[in-house]
Amino acid sequence: MIDTKDENLNVSTLMNELKYENRVMQQVMHKLQTISMQSKILALNSGIEAARAGEAGRGFSVVAKEINKFAAASMEASKESEGIIHSIQQKANDIIAVRTVDIAFDTIDKIDRNLFERNCDVQAWATFDAVRNVIINPTSETKKLAQALLKNIYEIYEVYFELLVVDLEGNIVVTAKNQHEVGKSMADREWFKETIANNDVYVTDMYYSEVAQGYTMSYSSPIRDDQGNVIGVFSTRFNWDFIYDIIDNVKIDEQSQLFVINKEGIVIASKNRENILTKKLTDMKAVNRVLSGQKTRGYEIENNQICAYCLTQGYNAYKGKGWSVIVIEPIG
């Protein structure tokens, strides 16, 4: 009996086992077809010999005809069985494909929900009095209070490499961790310029940070005074390892692959951690379909594999960055 509580058991594994059994059954049916063909040949030869024997071979001729009928019926049954087996295999592929698409959707949805929270974090923290005061009146006391706040947030949340408060000129005023960064200019950074220009939250794509020594993405929000004027920027550096927590918990077969790609088709996360920010999957039909916007969710069968895809839908106010999850299941 199958233990459905086994954590290592999944639908793909069961479907692949079913398909394996079907292939074995198909081999058995081929053997039966071979036996039927041999029986047919034997019946034909027996009929020829019975005809040569004349009256003495009449009884044997009747047996030969019956053998021929049996062989023909057996061949027909074998062909029908082979058709049924092929249909079962196709349905097994369809079940795997539907489930694989669901896995892709569920994975990108969990990622979006996590990043939505990061989107909320930076907006909320930009309104804190200690953050606003250190921009409005950057004294040693306000800097001390702001730094204590950022350090406290950093230690409680645990999902960030760094938190920054930057003034309107682009200079870092306070940090949560790397105090040697204070005073450096961020005026030429895209995240700073976009946040100021649009007076709204700006989210970067995933990238490697030399300062953080890890993969990250930045969330930046305007800091405003009581009149709503932008007076600075609050910026965070999300630790990408927490996305891997989501990916590692996805239950797929050992031979299966899972990738998160950006809007250019570049791998930004995978089950095996390889080729991050260096490998492109644009040679795949599934990837080109989702990147072109033809379809946001579905699958392609290519290279004897089911290649499922799902484009980010974002979550609430977080619109997503055009990323997709690709899940590849072998069907050979």
Summary of the structure (lengths in Angstrom):
residues: 332
radius of gyration: 32.7
end to end distance: 26.1
largest distance: 123.6
contacts: 1052
relative contact order: 0.12
helix: 51%
strand: 22%
